[in-house]
């Protein structure tokens, strides 16, 4: 006898398989576009790692515009829907985003230092959380807990390098991290495109 829950799980599994097949077909049909995008991302990542101060400045200016645009949009929406609950919190949040955007755009070099401190604090917190999670759940995670522990330790090492090197690390930290992210993302797209071409 098939229970409704089992039937629902089976339907969900079929939907996931259909979606995976559709994604695979799309990648196979457009593998050249994915290949070009991956190469462009990898080249941009290498450029960011070669000239990290310029990449850090670009990221800071980009974030400044993002904060400013989202803050202005938030102010418009907040005043448009001012009858909704939480008006003052929404207004404060939007105004804060506008202020952050203006500060980052007006003083991008100082913004780089602030962002670097935030990134260092993030890596430190992420590292501590990963280590605690690995130690707490080492029975459930079997062999994988050691990889999580190593990842947490690496996060703490990165945080130490960033924070102990301030203010000098502000010149390279964001640019290098963004560069690494772009290179890894580009490499994965290139690998996916080449695998789709062969299949």
Rosetta constraint file for C-alpha pairs under 8 A:
AtomPair CA 2 CA 6 HARMONIC 6.37 0.50
AtomPair CA 2 CA 7 HARMONIC 6.67 0.50
AtomPair CA 3 CA 7 HARMONIC 6.35 0.50
AtomPair CA 4 CA 8 HARMONIC 6.12 0.50
AtomPair CA 5 CA 9 HARMONIC 6.19 0.50
AtomPair CA 6 CA 10 HARMONIC 6.13 0.50
AtomPair CA 7 CA 11 HARMONIC 6.17 0.50
AtomPair CA 8 CA 12 HARMONIC 6.11 0.50
AtomPair CA 9 CA 13 HARMONIC 6.14 0.50
AtomPair CA 10 CA 14 HARMONIC 6.26 0.50
AtomPair CA 11 CA 15 HARMONIC 6.17 0.50
AtomPair CA 12 CA 16 HARMONIC 6.21 0.50
AtomPair CA 13 CA 17 HARMONIC 6.22 0.50
AtomPair CA 14 CA 18 HARMONIC 6.14 0.50
AtomPair CA 15 CA 19 HARMONIC 6.13 0.50
AtomPair CA 16 CA 20 HARMONIC 6.11 0.50
AtomPair CA 17 CA 21 HARMONIC 6.09 0.50
AtomPair CA 18 CA 22 HARMONIC 6.13 0.50
AtomPair CA 19 CA 23 HARMONIC 6.17 0.50
AtomPair CA 20 CA 24 HARMONIC 6.04 0.50
AtomPair CA 21 CA 25 HARMONIC 6.08 0.50
AtomPair CA 22 CA 26 HARMONIC 6.15 0.50
AtomPair CA 23 CA 27 HARMONIC 6.16 0.50
AtomPair CA 24 CA 28 HARMONIC 6.11 0.50
AtomPair CA 24 CA 196 HARMONIC 7.61 0.50
AtomPair CA 25 CA 29 HARMONIC 6.04 0.50
AtomPair CA 26 CA 30 HARMONIC 6.10 0.50
AtomPair CA 27 CA 31 HARMONIC 5.29 0.50
AtomPair CA 27 CA 34 HARMONIC 7.36 0.50
AtomPair CA 27 CA 192 HARMONIC 7.93 0.50
AtomPair CA 27 CA 193 HARMONIC 6.87 0.50
AtomPair CA 27 CA 196 HARMONIC 6.41 0.50
AtomPair CA 28 CA 193 HARMONIC 7.35 0.50
AtomPair CA 28 CA 196 HARMONIC 4.79 0.50
AtomPair CA 28 CA 197 HARMONIC 6.14 0.50
AtomPair CA 28 CA 199 HARMONIC 7.80 0.50
AtomPair CA 30 CA 34 HARMONIC 6.64 0.50
AtomPair CA 31 CA 35 HARMONIC 6.06 0.50
AtomPair CA 31 CA 193 HARMONIC 4.68 0.50
AtomPair CA 31 CA 194 HARMONIC 7.24 0.50
AtomPair CA 31 CA 196 HARMONIC 6.35 0.50
AtomPair CA 31 CA 197 HARMONIC 6.31 0.50
AtomPair CA 32 CA 36 HARMONIC 6.17 0.50
AtomPair CA 32 CA 193 HARMONIC 6.86 0.50
AtomPair CA 33 CA 37 HARMONIC 6.12 0.50
AtomPair CA 34 CA 38 HARMONIC 6.00 0.50
AtomPair CA 34 CA 189 HARMONIC 5.98 0.50
AtomPair CA 34 CA 190 HARMONIC 6.73 0.50
AtomPair CA 34 CA 192 HARMONIC 7.83 0.50
AtomPair CA 34 CA 193 HARMONIC 5.67 0.50
AtomPair CA 35 CA 39 HARMONIC 6.20 0.50
AtomPair CA 35 CA 189 HARMONIC 6.38 0.50
AtomPair CA 35 CA 190 HARMONIC 4.84 0.50
AtomPair CA 35 CA 193 HARMONIC 5.33 0.50
AtomPair CA 35 CA 194 HARMONIC 7.34 0.50
AtomPair CA 36 CA 40 HARMONIC 6.13 0.50
AtomPair CA 36 CA 190 HARMONIC 7.83 0.50
AtomPair CA 37 CA 41 HARMONIC 6.13 0.50
AtomPair CA 37 CA 186 HARMONIC 7.07 0.50
AtomPair CA 37 CA 189 HARMONIC 7.32 0.50
AtomPair CA 37 CA 190 HARMONIC 7.96 0.50
AtomPair CA 38 CA 42 HARMONIC 6.11 0.50
AtomPair CA 38 CA 185 HARMONIC 7.10 0.50
AtomPair CA 38 CA 186 HARMONIC 3.79 0.50
AtomPair CA 38 CA 187 HARMONIC 6.07 0.50
AtomPair CA 38 CA 188 HARMONIC 7.28 0.50
AtomPair CA 38 CA 189 HARMONIC 4.79 0.50
AtomPair CA 38 CA 190 HARMONIC 4.99 0.50
AtomPair CA 39 CA 43 HARMONIC 6.11 0.50
AtomPair CA 39 CA 186 HARMONIC 5.93 0.50
AtomPair CA 39 CA 187 HARMONIC 7.45 0.50
AtomPair CA 39 CA 190 HARMONIC 6.72 0.50
AtomPair CA 40 CA 44 HARMONIC 6.14 0.50
AtomPair CA 40 CA 186 HARMONIC 7.20 0.50
AtomPair CA 41 CA 45 HARMONIC 6.05 0.50
AtomPair CA 41 CA 182 HARMONIC 5.46 0.50
AtomPair CA 41 CA 183 HARMONIC 6.28 0.50
AtomPair CA 41 CA 185 HARMONIC 7.05 0.50
AtomPair CA 41 CA 186 HARMONIC 4.78 0.50
AtomPair CA 42 CA 46 HARMONIC 6.18 0.50
AtomPair CA 42 CA 182 HARMONIC 5.81 0.50
AtomPair CA 42 CA 183 HARMONIC 4.15 0.50
AtomPair CA 42 CA 184 HARMONIC 7.27 0.50
AtomPair CA 42 CA 185 HARMONIC 7.37 0.50
AtomPair CA 42 CA 186 HARMONIC 4.65 0.50
AtomPair CA 42 CA 187 HARMONIC 6.47 0.50
AtomPair CA 43 CA 47 HARMONIC 6.16 0.50
AtomPair CA 43 CA 183 HARMONIC 7.29 0.50
AtomPair CA 44 CA 48 HARMONIC 6.13 0.50
AtomPair CA 44 CA 179 HARMONIC 7.13 0.50
AtomPair CA 44 CA 182 HARMONIC 6.93 0.50
AtomPair CA 44 CA 183 HARMONIC 7.62 0.50
AtomPair CA 45 CA 49 HARMONIC 6.29 0.50
AtomPair CA 45 CA 178 HARMONIC 6.95 0.50
AtomPair CA 45 CA 179 HARMONIC 3.78 0.50
AtomPair CA 45 CA 180 HARMONIC 6.12 0.50
AtomPair CA 45 CA 181 HARMONIC 7.15 0.50
AtomPair CA 45 CA 182 HARMONIC 4.63 0.50
AtomPair CA 45 CA 183 HARMONIC 4.83 0.50
AtomPair CA 46 CA 50 HARMONIC 6.12 0.50
AtomPair CA 46 CA 179 HARMONIC 6.01 0.50
AtomPair CA 46 CA 180 HARMONIC 7.72 0.50
AtomPair CA 46 CA 183 HARMONIC 6.65 0.50
AtomPair CA 47 CA 51 HARMONIC 6.05 0.50
AtomPair CA 47 CA 52 HARMONIC 7.93 0.50
AtomPair CA 47 CA 179 HARMONIC 7.29 0.50
AtomPair CA 48 CA 52 HARMONIC 5.11 0.50
AtomPair CA 48 CA 54 HARMONIC 7.37 0.50
AtomPair CA 48 CA 55 HARMONIC 5.10 0.50
AtomPair CA 48 CA 175 HARMONIC 5.48 0.50
AtomPair CA 48 CA 176 HARMONIC 6.29 0.50
AtomPair CA 48 CA 178 HARMONIC 7.08 0.50
AtomPair CA 48 CA 179 HARMONIC 4.81 0.50
AtomPair CA 49 CA 55 HARMONIC 7.95 0.50
AtomPair CA 49 CA 175 HARMONIC 6.16 0.50
AtomPair CA 49 CA 176 HARMONIC 4.70 0.50
AtomPair CA 49 CA 177 HARMONIC 7.94 0.50
AtomPair CA 49 CA 179 HARMONIC 5.13 0.50
AtomPair CA 49 CA 180 HARMONIC 7.24 0.50
AtomPair CA 51 CA 55 HARMONIC 6.55 0.50
AtomPair CA 51 CA 175 HARMONIC 7.50 0.50
AtomPair CA 52 CA 56 HARMONIC 5.94 0.50
AtomPair CA 52 CA 171 HARMONIC 6.66 0.50
AtomPair CA 52 CA 172 HARMONIC 4.80 0.50
AtomPair CA 52 CA 173 HARMONIC 7.39 0.50
AtomPair CA 52 CA 174 HARMONIC 7.26 0.50
AtomPair CA 52 CA 175 HARMONIC 4.09 0.50
AtomPair CA 52 CA 176 HARMONIC 5.64 0.50
AtomPair CA 53 CA 57 HARMONIC 6.19 0.50
AtomPair CA 53 CA 171 HARMONIC 4.82 0.50
AtomPair CA 53 CA 172 HARMONIC 5.58 0.50
AtomPair CA 53 CA 175 HARMONIC 6.27 0.50
AtomPair CA 54 CA 58 HARMONIC 6.17 0.50
AtomPair CA 54 CA 175 HARMONIC 7.35 0.50
AtomPair CA 55 CA 59 HARMONIC 6.13 0.50
AtomPair CA 55 CA 174 HARMONIC 7.48 0.50
AtomPair CA 55 CA 175 HARMONIC 4.67 0.50
AtomPair CA 55 CA 178 HARMONIC 7.86 0.50
AtomPair CA 56 CA 60 HARMONIC 6.16 0.50
AtomPair CA 56 CA 112 HARMONIC 6.56 0.50
AtomPair CA 56 CA 171 HARMONIC 7.06 0.50
AtomPair CA 56 CA 172 HARMONIC 7.09 0.50
AtomPair CA 56 CA 173 HARMONIC 7.68 0.50
AtomPair CA 56 CA 174 HARMONIC 5.22 0.50
AtomPair CA 56 CA 175 HARMONIC 4.50 0.50
AtomPair CA 57 CA 61 HARMONIC 6.20 0.50
AtomPair CA 57 CA 108 HARMONIC 6.58 0.50
AtomPair CA 57 CA 109 HARMONIC 6.89 0.50
AtomPair CA 57 CA 112 HARMONIC 6.66 0.50
AtomPair CA 58 CA 62 HARMONIC 6.04 0.50
AtomPair CA 59 CA 63 HARMONIC 6.05 0.50
AtomPair CA 59 CA 174 HARMONIC 7.85 0.50
AtomPair CA 59 CA 175 HARMONIC 7.82 0.50
AtomPair CA 60 CA 64 HARMONIC 6.08 0.50
AtomPair CA 60 CA 104 HARMONIC 6.58 0.50
AtomPair CA 60 CA 105 HARMONIC 7.81 0.50
AtomPair CA 60 CA 108 HARMONIC 6.10 0.50
AtomPair CA 60 CA 111 HARMONIC 6.48 0.50
AtomPair CA 60 CA 112 HARMONIC 6.06 0.50
AtomPair CA 60 CA 115 HARMONIC 7.72 0.50
AtomPair CA 61 CA 65 HARMONIC 6.33 0.50
AtomPair CA 61 CA 104 HARMONIC 6.56 0.50
AtomPair CA 61 CA 105 HARMONIC 5.77 0.50
AtomPair CA 61 CA 108 HARMONIC 6.35 0.50
AtomPair CA 62 CA 66 HARMONIC 6.21 0.50
AtomPair CA 63 CA 67 HARMONIC 6.04 0.50
AtomPair CA 63 CA 101 HARMONIC 7.23 0.50
AtomPair CA 63 CA 104 HARMONIC 7.62 0.50
AtomPair CA 64 CA 68 HARMONIC 6.13 0.50
AtomPair CA 64 CA 100 HARMONIC 6.91 0.50
AtomPair CA 64 CA 101 HARMONIC 4.06 0.50
AtomPair CA 64 CA 102 HARMONIC 6.70 0.50
AtomPair CA 64 CA 103 HARMONIC 7.55 0.50
AtomPair CA 64 CA 104 HARMONIC 4.90 0.50
AtomPair CA 64 CA 105 HARMONIC 5.34 0.50
AtomPair CA 65 CA 69 HARMONIC 5.96 0.50
AtomPair CA 65 CA 101 HARMONIC 5.93 0.50
AtomPair CA 65 CA 105 HARMONIC 7.21 0.50
AtomPair CA 66 CA 70 HARMONIC 5.97 0.50
AtomPair CA 66 CA 101 HARMONIC 7.11 0.50
AtomPair CA 67 CA 71 HARMONIC 5.80 0.50
AtomPair CA 67 CA 97 HARMONIC 5.06 0.50
AtomPair CA 67 CA 98 HARMONIC 6.05 0.50
AtomPair CA 67 CA 100 HARMONIC 6.41 0.50
AtomPair CA 67 CA 101 HARMONIC 4.64 0.50
AtomPair CA 68 CA 72 HARMONIC 6.14 0.50
AtomPair CA 68 CA 97 HARMONIC 6.14 0.50
AtomPair CA 68 CA 98 HARMONIC 4.53 0.50
AtomPair CA 68 CA 99 HARMONIC 7.42 0.50
AtomPair CA 68 CA 100 HARMONIC 7.25 0.50
AtomPair CA 68 CA 101 HARMONIC 4.36 0.50
AtomPair CA 68 CA 102 HARMONIC 6.56 0.50
AtomPair CA 69 CA 73 HARMONIC 6.12 0.50
AtomPair CA 69 CA 98 HARMONIC 7.48 0.50
AtomPair CA 70 CA 74 HARMONIC 5.91 0.50
AtomPair CA 70 CA 94 HARMONIC 7.47 0.50
AtomPair CA 70 CA 97 HARMONIC 6.99 0.50
AtomPair CA 70 CA 98 HARMONIC 7.61 0.50
AtomPair CA 71 CA 75 HARMONIC 6.16 0.50
AtomPair CA 71 CA 93 HARMONIC 7.72 0.50
AtomPair CA 71 CA 94 HARMONIC 4.39 0.50
AtomPair CA 71 CA 95 HARMONIC 6.19 0.50
AtomPair CA 71 CA 96 HARMONIC 7.32 0.50
AtomPair CA 71 CA 97 HARMONIC 4.65 0.50
AtomPair CA 71 CA 98 HARMONIC 4.61 0.50
AtomPair CA 72 CA 76 HARMONIC 6.30 0.50
AtomPair CA 72 CA 94 HARMONIC 6.84 0.50
AtomPair CA 72 CA 95 HARMONIC 7.85 0.50
AtomPair CA 72 CA 98 HARMONIC 6.35 0.50
AtomPair CA 73 CA 77 HARMONIC 6.19 0.50
AtomPair CA 73 CA 94 HARMONIC 7.92 0.50
AtomPair CA 74 CA 78 HARMONIC 5.88 0.50
AtomPair CA 74 CA 90 HARMONIC 7.47 0.50
AtomPair CA 74 CA 91 HARMONIC 7.60 0.50
AtomPair CA 74 CA 94 HARMONIC 5.05 0.50
AtomPair CA 75 CA 79 HARMONIC 6.17 0.50
AtomPair CA 75 CA 90 HARMONIC 7.89 0.50
AtomPair CA 75 CA 91 HARMONIC 6.23 0.50
AtomPair CA 75 CA 94 HARMONIC 5.49 0.50
AtomPair CA 75 CA 95 HARMONIC 7.01 0.50
AtomPair CA 76 CA 80 HARMONIC 6.03 0.50
AtomPair CA 77 CA 81 HARMONIC 6.05 0.50
AtomPair CA 78 CA 82 HARMONIC 5.60 0.50
AtomPair CA 78 CA 87 HARMONIC 6.56 0.50
AtomPair CA 78 CA 90 HARMONIC 6.25 0.50
AtomPair CA 78 CA 91 HARMONIC 6.19 0.50
AtomPair CA 82 CA 87 HARMONIC 5.73 0.50
AtomPair CA 83 CA 87 HARMONIC 7.32 0.50
AtomPair CA 86 CA 90 HARMONIC 6.19 0.50
AtomPair CA 87 CA 91 HARMONIC 6.05 0.50
AtomPair CA 88 CA 92 HARMONIC 6.01 0.50
AtomPair CA 89 CA 93 HARMONIC 6.07 0.50
AtomPair CA 90 CA 94 HARMONIC 6.10 0.50
AtomPair CA 91 CA 95 HARMONIC 6.04 0.50
AtomPair CA 92 CA 96 HARMONIC 6.02 0.50
AtomPair CA 93 CA 97 HARMONIC 6.29 0.50
AtomPair CA 94 CA 98 HARMONIC 6.30 0.50
AtomPair CA 95 CA 99 HARMONIC 6.14 0.50
AtomPair CA 96 CA 100 HARMONIC 6.06 0.50
AtomPair CA 97 CA 101 HARMONIC 6.10 0.50
AtomPair CA 98 CA 102 HARMONIC 6.19 0.50
AtomPair CA 99 CA 103 HARMONIC 6.15 0.50
AtomPair CA 100 CA 104 HARMONIC 6.12 0.50
AtomPair CA 101 CA 105 HARMONIC 6.11 0.50
AtomPair CA 102 CA 106 HARMONIC 5.85 0.50
AtomPair CA 103 CA 107 HARMONIC 5.85 0.50
AtomPair CA 103 CA 108 HARMONIC 7.59 0.50
AtomPair CA 103 CA 111 HARMONIC 7.45 0.50
AtomPair CA 104 CA 108 HARMONIC 4.92 0.50
AtomPair CA 104 CA 110 HARMONIC 7.74 0.50
AtomPair CA 104 CA 111 HARMONIC 5.19 0.50
AtomPair CA 107 CA 111 HARMONIC 6.12 0.50
AtomPair CA 108 CA 112 HARMONIC 6.16 0.50
AtomPair CA 109 CA 113 HARMONIC 6.91 0.50
AtomPair CA 110 CA 114 HARMONIC 6.52 0.50
AtomPair CA 111 CA 115 HARMONIC 6.06 0.50
AtomPair CA 112 CA 116 HARMONIC 6.03 0.50
AtomPair CA 112 CA 170 HARMONIC 6.17 0.50
AtomPair CA 112 CA 171 HARMONIC 7.79 0.50
AtomPair CA 112 CA 174 HARMONIC 7.97 0.50
AtomPair CA 113 CA 117 HARMONIC 6.32 0.50
AtomPair CA 113 CA 167 HARMONIC 6.76 0.50
AtomPair CA 113 CA 170 HARMONIC 5.23 0.50
AtomPair CA 114 CA 118 HARMONIC 6.33 0.50
AtomPair CA 115 CA 119 HARMONIC 6.07 0.50
AtomPair CA 115 CA 174 HARMONIC 7.88 0.50
AtomPair CA 116 CA 120 HARMONIC 6.08 0.50
AtomPair CA 116 CA 162 HARMONIC 7.41 0.50
AtomPair CA 116 CA 169 HARMONIC 7.66 0.50
AtomPair CA 116 CA 170 HARMONIC 5.52 0.50
AtomPair CA 116 CA 173 HARMONIC 6.70 0.50
AtomPair CA 116 CA 174 HARMONIC 6.46 0.50
AtomPair CA 117 CA 121 HARMONIC 6.16 0.50
AtomPair CA 117 CA 162 HARMONIC 7.81 0.50
AtomPair CA 117 CA 163 HARMONIC 6.76 0.50
AtomPair CA 118 CA 122 HARMONIC 6.07 0.50
AtomPair CA 119 CA 123 HARMONIC 6.25 0.50
AtomPair CA 119 CA 159 HARMONIC 7.85 0.50
AtomPair CA 119 CA 174 HARMONIC 7.81 0.50
AtomPair CA 120 CA 124 HARMONIC 6.23 0.50
AtomPair CA 120 CA 158 HARMONIC 7.53 0.50
AtomPair CA 120 CA 159 HARMONIC 4.62 0.50
AtomPair CA 120 CA 160 HARMONIC 7.50 0.50
AtomPair CA 120 CA 162 HARMONIC 5.67 0.50
AtomPair CA 120 CA 163 HARMONIC 5.81 0.50
AtomPair CA 121 CA 125 HARMONIC 6.14 0.50
AtomPair CA 121 CA 159 HARMONIC 6.76 0.50
AtomPair CA 121 CA 163 HARMONIC 7.98 0.50
AtomPair CA 122 CA 126 HARMONIC 5.95 0.50
AtomPair CA 122 CA 159 HARMONIC 7.84 0.50
AtomPair CA 123 CA 127 HARMONIC 5.90 0.50
AtomPair CA 123 CA 155 HARMONIC 5.21 0.50
AtomPair CA 123 CA 156 HARMONIC 6.29 0.50
AtomPair CA 123 CA 158 HARMONIC 6.88 0.50
AtomPair CA 123 CA 159 HARMONIC 5.22 0.50
AtomPair CA 124 CA 128 HARMONIC 6.28 0.50
AtomPair CA 124 CA 155 HARMONIC 6.31 0.50
AtomPair CA 124 CA 156 HARMONIC 5.05 0.50
AtomPair CA 124 CA 158 HARMONIC 7.98 0.50
AtomPair CA 124 CA 159 HARMONIC 5.20 0.50
AtomPair CA 124 CA 160 HARMONIC 7.70 0.50
AtomPair CA 125 CA 129 HARMONIC 6.13 0.50
AtomPair CA 126 CA 130 HARMONIC 6.03 0.50
AtomPair CA 126 CA 152 HARMONIC 6.91 0.50
AtomPair CA 126 CA 155 HARMONIC 6.75 0.50
AtomPair CA 126 CA 156 HARMONIC 7.98 0.50
AtomPair CA 127 CA 131 HARMONIC 6.17 0.50
AtomPair CA 127 CA 151 HARMONIC 7.24 0.50
AtomPair CA 127 CA 152 HARMONIC 3.90 0.50
AtomPair CA 127 CA 153 HARMONIC 6.02 0.50
AtomPair CA 127 CA 154 HARMONIC 7.26 0.50
AtomPair CA 127 CA 155 HARMONIC 4.72 0.50
AtomPair CA 127 CA 156 HARMONIC 5.14 0.50
AtomPair CA 128 CA 132 HARMONIC 6.14 0.50
AtomPair CA 128 CA 152 HARMONIC 6.39 0.50
AtomPair CA 128 CA 153 HARMONIC 7.97 0.50
AtomPair CA 128 CA 156 HARMONIC 7.28 0.50
AtomPair CA 129 CA 133 HARMONIC 6.00 0.50
AtomPair CA 129 CA 152 HARMONIC 7.46 0.50
AtomPair CA 130 CA 134 HARMONIC 6.02 0.50
AtomPair CA 130 CA 148 HARMONIC 6.29 0.50
AtomPair CA 130 CA 149 HARMONIC 6.48 0.50
AtomPair CA 130 CA 151 HARMONIC 7.30 0.50
AtomPair CA 130 CA 152 HARMONIC 4.89 0.50
AtomPair CA 131 CA 135 HARMONIC 6.18 0.50
AtomPair CA 131 CA 148 HARMONIC 6.91 0.50
AtomPair CA 131 CA 149 HARMONIC 4.96 0.50
AtomPair CA 131 CA 150 HARMONIC 7.98 0.50
AtomPair CA 131 CA 152 HARMONIC 5.15 0.50
AtomPair CA 131 CA 153 HARMONIC 7.10 0.50
AtomPair CA 132 CA 136 HARMONIC 5.96 0.50
AtomPair CA 133 CA 137 HARMONIC 5.98 0.50
AtomPair CA 134 CA 138 HARMONIC 5.58 0.50
AtomPair CA 134 CA 141 HARMONIC 7.83 0.50
AtomPair CA 134 CA 145 HARMONIC 4.96 0.50
AtomPair CA 134 CA 146 HARMONIC 7.10 0.50
AtomPair CA 134 CA 148 HARMONIC 5.77 0.50
AtomPair CA 134 CA 149 HARMONIC 5.58 0.50
AtomPair CA 135 CA 145 HARMONIC 7.29 0.50
AtomPair CA 135 CA 149 HARMONIC 7.55 0.50
AtomPair CA 137 CA 141 HARMONIC 6.06 0.50
AtomPair CA 137 CA 145 HARMONIC 7.27 0.50
AtomPair CA 138 CA 142 HARMONIC 5.93 0.50
AtomPair CA 138 CA 143 HARMONIC 7.87 0.50
AtomPair CA 138 CA 144 HARMONIC 7.93 0.50
AtomPair CA 138 CA 145 HARMONIC 5.19 0.50
AtomPair CA 138 CA 146 HARMONIC 7.91 0.50
AtomPair CA 141 CA 145 HARMONIC 5.30 0.50
AtomPair CA 143 CA 147 HARMONIC 7.70 0.50
AtomPair CA 144 CA 148 HARMONIC 6.49 0.50
AtomPair CA 145 CA 149 HARMONIC 6.11 0.50
AtomPair CA 146 CA 150 HARMONIC 6.18 0.50
AtomPair CA 147 CA 151 HARMONIC 6.15 0.50
AtomPair CA 148 CA 152 HARMONIC 6.17 0.50
AtomPair CA 149 CA 153 HARMONIC 6.25 0.50
AtomPair CA 150 CA 154 HARMONIC 6.11 0.50
AtomPair CA 151 CA 155 HARMONIC 6.23 0.50
AtomPair CA 152 CA 156 HARMONIC 6.39 0.50
AtomPair CA 153 CA 157 HARMONIC 6.25 0.50
AtomPair CA 154 CA 158 HARMONIC 6.17 0.50
AtomPair CA 155 CA 159 HARMONIC 6.12 0.50
AtomPair CA 156 CA 160 HARMONIC 6.05 0.50
AtomPair CA 157 CA 161 HARMONIC 6.20 0.50
AtomPair CA 158 CA 162 HARMONIC 6.18 0.50
AtomPair CA 159 CA 163 HARMONIC 5.94 0.50
AtomPair CA 160 CA 164 HARMONIC 5.62 0.50
AtomPair CA 160 CA 165 HARMONIC 7.99 0.50
AtomPair CA 161 CA 165 HARMONIC 5.88 0.50
AtomPair CA 161 CA 169 HARMONIC 7.85 0.50
AtomPair CA 162 CA 166 HARMONIC 6.50 0.50
AtomPair CA 162 CA 169 HARMONIC 5.61 0.50
AtomPair CA 162 CA 170 HARMONIC 7.73 0.50
AtomPair CA 162 CA 173 HARMONIC 6.61 0.50
AtomPair CA 163 CA 169 HARMONIC 7.58 0.50
AtomPair CA 165 CA 169 HARMONIC 4.94 0.50
AtomPair CA 166 CA 170 HARMONIC 6.39 0.50
AtomPair CA 167 CA 171 HARMONIC 7.92 0.50
AtomPair CA 168 CA 172 HARMONIC 7.86 0.50
AtomPair CA 169 CA 173 HARMONIC 5.60 0.50
AtomPair CA 170 CA 174 HARMONIC 7.10 0.50
AtomPair CA 171 CA 175 HARMONIC 7.76 0.50
AtomPair CA 172 CA 176 HARMONIC 5.85 0.50
AtomPair CA 173 CA 177 HARMONIC 6.11 0.50
AtomPair CA 174 CA 178 HARMONIC 5.98 0.50
AtomPair CA 175 CA 179 HARMONIC 5.94 0.50
AtomPair CA 176 CA 180 HARMONIC 6.10 0.50
AtomPair CA 177 CA 181 HARMONIC 6.22 0.50
AtomPair CA 178 CA 182 HARMONIC 6.16 0.50
AtomPair CA 179 CA 183 HARMONIC 6.11 0.50
AtomPair CA 180 CA 184 HARMONIC 6.13 0.50
AtomPair CA 181 CA 185 HARMONIC 6.06 0.50
AtomPair CA 182 CA 186 HARMONIC 5.90 0.50
AtomPair CA 183 CA 187 HARMONIC 5.97 0.50
AtomPair CA 184 CA 188 HARMONIC 6.17 0.50
AtomPair CA 185 CA 189 HARMONIC 6.34 0.50
AtomPair CA 186 CA 190 HARMONIC 6.17 0.50
AtomPair CA 187 CA 191 HARMONIC 6.09 0.50
AtomPair CA 188 CA 192 HARMONIC 6.05 0.50
AtomPair CA 189 CA 193 HARMONIC 6.06 0.50
AtomPair CA 190 CA 194 HARMONIC 6.15 0.50
AtomPair CA 191 CA 195 HARMONIC 6.11 0.50
AtomPair CA 192 CA 196 HARMONIC 6.13 0.50
AtomPair CA 193 CA 197 HARMONIC 6.19 0.50
AtomPair CA 194 CA 198 HARMONIC 6.41 0.50
AtomPair CA 195 CA 199 HARMONIC 6.35 0.50
